[in-house]
Amino acid sequence: MNQKYELLEDETKEMDERLLYRIRAVRDVVLASGSVVKAGTKGGFIEKPSNLAQEGKCWVGDNACVYGEAQVYDDALVLGSAMVCDRAKVYGMAMIRDKAKVQDDAMVYGGAEVFVSAQIYGYAMVFDDAWVEGSARVCALARVHERAWVEGDAFISGRADVHGDAKVEGKARIYKKADVYDDVVVSGSAKVHGKAVVRGEAEVHGSADVFGSATIHGDADISQGKVFGDADMH
């Protein structure tokens, strides 16, 4: 194995009662973007070698921290003041940056990005080219993938599936077994839950509450009230 970094025993920090060590490149590391971490450059902090693979183009930089049984591998990057901990996995060409946090058994992979102060936890998965940013949270068994974008204070939980080119923003809540996809926008304080489906170019916003087995599709615009049962609106 061609080692690419070493642990610096004289530069440490404690996180959750664990001792982390700053890393330093022992050779030039070419990242997936083509930029180079030069030999001698200091990176972020890890608890142990299993947190960051010596193979691939992965790197932990700045003051980012990876610890517990968490793993960063392939060409993934963890930068800024981001944290990856517990049993979380970040791989592929995923990027975690700023003050974002990935924890528990969550996985972020593919070309996904999690940034600002977003949190991914539980058994949640963010993958493909999805973005999660702002103060958004994705948790439980929820999935955000394809080219979906979750931002603001949005909350995705349960077994919710947000995909396609869907955008969830503001204080919107998507949970239980809701399925949101295509070019949908869910925003404001809207809620989509139960087994509801929102697809097409529909917009659900304001104080709208969509649940049960309701389907919202086409170019429907729902801004208030409750849509539930087997309702079909387009």
C-alpha positions as CSV (number, residue, x, y, z in Angstrom):
1,M,0.0,0.0,0.0
2,N,1.3,3.4,-1.0
3,Q,0.7,5.4,2.2
4,K,-0.5,9.0,1.5
5,Y,-0.8,10.4,5.0
6,E,0.5,10.1,8.6
7,L,-1.0,10.9,11.9
8,L,0.6,13.8,13.9
9,E,0.8,12.8,17.5
10,D,1.6,16.4,18.6
11,E,-1.5,17.9,17.0
12,T,-4.6,16.4,18.6
13,K,-8.1,17.4,19.6
14,E,-10.9,15.7,21.5
15,M,-14.4,15.0,20.1
16,D,-17.0,13.1,22.0
17,E,-14.3,11.9,24.4
18,R,-12.3,10.5,21.6
19,L,-8.7,11.6,20.7
20,L,-8.3,12.7,17.1
21,Y,-5.0,13.3,15.3
22,R,-4.3,15.8,12.6
23,I,-3.1,14.2,9.3
24,R,-0.3,15.2,7.1
25,A,0.3,14.2,3.5
26,V,3.5,12.2,3.0
27,R,3.3,12.4,-0.8
28,D,1.4,14.5,-3.3
29,V,-2.2,13.5,-3.3
30,V,-4.1,14.2,-6.6
31,L,-7.8,14.8,-5.8
32,A,-10.6,13.9,-8.1
33,S,-11.0,17.6,-9.1
34,G,-7.4,17.6,-10.3
35,S,-6.1,19.8,-7.5
36,V,-3.1,18.5,-5.6
37,V,-2.5,18.2,-1.9
38,K,1.2,18.6,-1.7
39,A,3.4,16.4,0.4
40,G,3.8,18.0,3.8
41,T,0.4,19.6,3.7
42,K,-1.6,19.2,6.9
43,G,-5.2,18.1,6.7
44,G,-8.0,17.6,9.1
45,F,-8.4,15.2,12.1
46,I,-9.1,11.5,12.2
47,E,-9.2,9.1,15.2
48,K,-7.5,6.2,13.4
49,P,-6.3,5.0,10.0
50,S,-9.6,3.1,9.3
51,N,-11.4,6.5,9.2
52,L,-9.6,7.6,6.0
53,A,-8.5,5.1,3.3
54,Q,-4.8,5.3,2.2
55,E,-6.0,4.3,-1.3
56,G,-8.0,6.4,-3.7
57,K,-8.2,10.2,-3.9
58,C,-10.1,10.7,-0.7
59,W,-9.0,13.4,1.8
60,V,-9.9,15.0,5.0
61,G,-8.9,18.7,5.0
62,D,-9.0,21.9,6.9
63,N,-10.4,21.3,10.4
64,A,-12.8,18.5,9.4
65,C,-13.1,15.6,11.8
66,V,-13.8,11.9,11.1
67,Y,-14.0,9.5,14.0
68,G,-15.7,6.5,15.6
69,E,-16.2,3.7,13.0
70,A,-16.9,6.2,10.3
71,Q,-15.2,5.6,6.9
72,V,-14.2,8.0,4.1
73,Y,-12.9,6.3,1.0
74,D,-12.8,6.2,-2.8
75,D,-12.5,9.9,-4.0
76,A,-14.6,11.5,-1.3
77,L,-13.7,14.7,0.5
78,V,-14.5,16.0,4.0
79,L,-13.6,19.7,4.3
80,G,-14.1,22.8,6.3
81,S,-15.4,22.1,9.8
82,A,-17.5,19.1,8.7
83,M,-17.9,16.0,10.9
84,V,-18.3,12.4,9.9
85,C,-18.7,10.1,12.9
86,D,-20.3,6.9,14.4
87,R,-20.6,4.3,11.6
88,A,-21.3,6.8,8.8
89,K,-19.8,6.2,5.3
90,V,-18.8,8.8,2.8
91,Y,-17.5,7.5,-0.5
92,G,-17.6,7.7,-4.3
93,M,-17.0,11.4,-5.2
94,A,-19.1,12.7,-2.4
95,M,-18.2,15.9,-0.6
96,I,-19.1,17.0,3.0
97,R,-18.0,20.5,3.8
98,D,-18.6,23.7,5.8
99,K,-20.2,22.7,9.1
100,A,-22.2,19.7,7.8
101,K,-22.5,16.6,9.8
102,V,-23.0,12.9,8.8
103,Q,-23.5,10.5,11.6
104,D,-25.1,7.3,12.9
105,D,-25.3,4.8,10.0
106,A,-25.9,7.4,7.3
107,M,-24.3,7.1,3.9
108,V,-23.4,9.8,1.4
109,Y,-22.0,8.7,-1.9
110,G,-21.9,9.1,-5.7
111,G,-21.5,12.8,-6.5
112,A,-23.6,14.0,-3.6
113,E,-22.8,17.1,-1.6
114,V,-23.7,18.0,1.9
115,F,-22.8,21.5,3.1
116,V,-23.4,24.6,5.2
117,S,-24.8,23.1,8.4
118,A,-26.9,20.3,7.0
119,Q,-27.2,17.0,9.0
120,I,-27.6,13.5,7.7
121,Y,-28.2,10.8,10.3
122,G,-30.0,7.6,11.2
123,Y,-29.9,5.3,8.2
124,A,-30.5,8.0,5.7
125,M,-28.8,7.9,2.3
126,V,-27.9,10.9,0.0
127,F,-26.4,9.8,-3.3
128,D,-26.2,10.3,-7.1
129,D,-25.9,14.1,-7.6
130,A,-28.1,15.2,-4.8
131,W,-27.4,18.3,-2.7
132,V,-28.4,18.9,0.9
133,E,-27.5,22.3,2.3
134,G,-28.5,25.0,4.7
135,S,-29.9,23.7,8.0
136,A,-31.7,20.8,6.3
137,R,-31.9,17.4,8.0
138,V,-32.3,14.0,6.4
139,C,-32.7,11.1,8.8
140,A,-34.3,7.8,9.6
141,L,-34.5,5.7,6.4
142,A,-35.1,8.6,4.1
143,R,-33.4,8.8,0.7
144,V,-32.4,11.9,-1.3
145,H,-30.9,11.1,-4.7
146,E,-30.7,11.7,-8.4
147,R,-30.5,15.5,-8.8
148,A,-32.7,16.4,-5.8
149,W,-31.9,19.5,-3.8
150,V,-32.9,19.9,-0.2
151,E,-32.1,23.2,1.5
152,G,-33.3,25.8,4.1
153,D,-34.7,24.2,7.3
154,A,-36.3,21.3,5.3
155,F,-36.7,18.0,7.2
156,I,-36.8,14.6,5.4
157,S,-37.5,11.5,7.5
158,G,-39.2,8.2,7.8
159,R,-39.0,6.2,4.5
160,A,-39.5,9.3,2.4
161,D,-38.0,9.3,-1.1
162,V,-37.0,12.6,-2.7
163,H,-35.5,12.3,-6.2
164,G,-35.5,13.3,-9.8
165,D,-35.1,17.1,-10.0
166,A,-37.3,17.7,-6.9
167,K,-36.5,20.7,-4.7
168,V,-37.5,20.8,-1.0
169,E,-36.9,24.1,0.8
170,G,-38.0,26.5,3.5
171,K,-39.5,24.6,6.5
172,A,-41.1,21.9,4.4
173,R,-41.5,18.4,5.9
174,I,-41.4,15.2,3.9
175,Y,-41.9,12.0,5.9
176,K,-43.4,8.6,6.4
177,K,-43.5,6.9,2.9
178,A,-44.0,10.0,0.8
179,D,-42.5,10.0,-2.7
180,V,-41.5,13.4,-4.2
181,Y,-39.9,13.5,-7.6
182,D,-39.7,14.9,-11.1
183,D,-39.6,18.8,-11.1
184,V,-41.6,19.2,-8.0
185,V,-41.0,22.1,-5.5
186,V,-42.1,21.7,-1.9
187,S,-41.6,24.8,0.2
188,G,-42.9,27.1,2.9
189,S,-44.3,25.1,5.8
190,A,-45.8,22.5,3.6
191,K,-46.0,18.8,4.6
192,V,-46.1,15.7,2.5
193,H,-46.4,12.4,4.4
194,G,-48.2,9.1,4.6
195,K,-48.0,7.4,1.2
196,A,-48.6,10.6,-0.7
197,V,-47.0,11.1,-4.1
198,V,-46.0,14.5,-5.6
199,R,-44.7,14.4,-9.1
200,G,-44.6,16.2,-12.4
201,E,-44.2,20.0,-12.1
202,A,-46.4,20.4,-9.1
203,E,-45.8,22.9,-6.4
204,V,-46.8,22.3,-2.8
205,H,-46.1,25.3,-0.6
206,G,-47.5,27.6,2.1
207,S,-49.3,25.7,4.8
208,A,-50.5,22.8,2.5
209,D,-50.7,19.4,4.1
210,V,-50.7,16.4,1.7
211,F,-51.1,12.9,3.1
212,G,-52.8,9.6,3.0
213,S,-52.6,8.1,-0.5
214,A,-53.1,11.4,-2.3
215,T,-51.4,12.1,-5.6
216,I,-50.5,15.6,-6.7
217,H,-49.1,15.8,-10.3
218,G,-49.1,17.7,-13.5
219,D,-48.7,21.5,-12.9
220,A,-50.9,21.5,-9.7
221,D,-50.3,24.3,-7.3
222,I,-51.3,23.5,-3.7
223,S,-50.8,26.3,-1.2
224,Q,-53.1,25.7,1.7
225,G,-55.6,23.2,3.2
226,K,-55.4,19.4,3.4
227,V,-55.3,17.0,0.5
228,F,-55.7,13.4,1.7
229,G,-57.3,10.0,1.2
230,D,-57.2,8.9,-2.5
231,A,-57.3,12.5,-3.8
232,D,-55.9,13.0,-7.3
233,M,-55.1,16.6,-8.1
234,H,-53.4,18.0,-11.3
